[in-house]
């Protein structure tokens, strides 16, 4: 049992920055990998970034490499997504998710996660 709550979304201009936060409760946060996904209207949910249970390994979609950074603070049961150099194509609802285990495969997918937050809207204007 886990509950995830995302925050930090908003409206920013292209080239700007935004930091998303996701706070978990209900199970031991540090025992699970964490991930961020996003979904634009009319499109499928897609992988953005993930971090292993210890924070030692990170994974990024090619579309966000070099611009986004995922991190976690297990003491606060929180995972973050720092988003820089934002582009209009980053516009989507962003979701936080808990992994099914402590580790992740080389290419994380939706099936590797089992609990999801309600999402937070990110809109990039141009």
C-alpha positions in Angstrom: 0.0 0.0 0.0 1.4 3.3 -1.0 0.1 6.8 -1.6 2.0 9.3 -3.8 1.4 13.1 -4.1 3.0 15.2 -6.8 3.5 18.9 -6.6 5.5 21.7 -8.3 3.8 21.8 -11.6 2.9 25.1 -13.3 3.2 27.3 -16.3 6.6 28.5 -17.5 8.1 29.9 -20.7 10.3 27.9 -22.9 13.9 27.8 -21.6 12.7 28.1 -18.0 13.0 25.6 -15.1 10.7 23.8 -12.8 11.1 21.3 -10.0 8.6 18.6 -9.3 8.3 16.8 -6.0 6.6 13.5 -5.1 6.1 12.5 -1.5 5.2 8.9 -0.6 3.5 7.3 2.3 2.2 3.8 3.1 5.3 1.7 2.6 9.0 1.8 3.1 10.1 4.4 0.5 13.8 3.4 0.5 13.0 -0.2 -0.6 11.8 0.8 -4.0 12.9 2.4 -7.2 11.0 5.6 -8.2 10.1 7.0 -11.5 8.6 9.9 -13.3 6.3 9.5 -16.3 4.3 12.1 -18.4 1.3 12.0 -20.5 0.2 14.7 -23.0 -3.5 15.0 -24.1 -4.4 12.2 -26.5 -1.0 10.5 -26.1 0.2 7.4 -24.2 2.0 7.8 -21.0 5.8 7.8 -21.5 8.8 7.2 -19.4 10.8 10.3 -18.3 13.3 9.3 -15.6 13.8 6.9 -12.8 16.2 6.3 -9.8 17.1 3.1 -8.0 16.3 2.5 -4.4 19.7 3.8 -3.2 19.9 6.7 -5.6 23.0 5.3 -7.1 21.6 4.6 -10.6 19.5 6.9 -12.7 17.7 6.5 -16.0 16.5 9.0 -18.5 14.5 9.1 -21.7 16.6 10.4 -24.6 14.3 13.4 -24.9 15.2 14.7 -21.5 18.8 13.7 -21.1 21.0 16.7 -20.2 18.0 18.8 -19.2 16.2 16.8 -16.4 17.7 15.4 -13.2 16.0 12.9 -10.9 17.0 12.6 -7.3 15.6 11.2 -4.0 15.7 11.9 -0.3 14.7 8.8 1.5 14.7 10.5 4.8 11.9 12.7 3.5 10.2 10.0 1.4 10.5 12.3 -1.5 11.7 12.1 -5.1 12.4 15.1 -7.2 12.5 16.0 -10.9 14.5 19.1 -11.7 13.6 20.3 -15.2 15.8 22.8 -17.0 15.7 24.2 -20.5 12.1 23.4 -20.8 10.5 23.0 -24.3 6.9 23.2 -25.4 7.0 19.5 -26.1 7.6 18.9 -22.4 4.0 20.0 -21.7 2.1 17.1 -20.1 0.7 15.8 -16.8 3.7 14.4 -14.9 3.2 11.3 -12.7 5.3 9.9 -10.0 5.4 6.1 -9.5 6.9 3.5 -7.2 8.9 0.6 -8.7 8.0 -3.0 -8.1 11.5 -3.6 -6.6 14.6 -1.9 -5.5 16.3 -2.2 -8.9 15.3 -1.3 -12.5 16.0 -2.8 -15.9 18.2 -0.9 -18.3 15.1 0.6 -19.9 12.4 1.2 -17.4 8.8 0.8 -18.5 5.3 1.4 -17.1 5.1 -2.3 -16.2 8.1 -1.9 -13.8 6.0 0.4 -11.5 2.9 -0.4 -9.5 1.7 2.7 -7.7 0.9 6.1 -9.1 0.2 9.6 -8.0 -2.6 11.8 -9.2 -0.3 13.8 -11.5 0.8 17.5 -11.7 0.3 19.6 -14.8 3.3 21.1 -16.5 2.7 23.6 -19.3 5.5 25.3 -21.3 4.6 28.3 -23.4 6.4 29.6 -26.5 
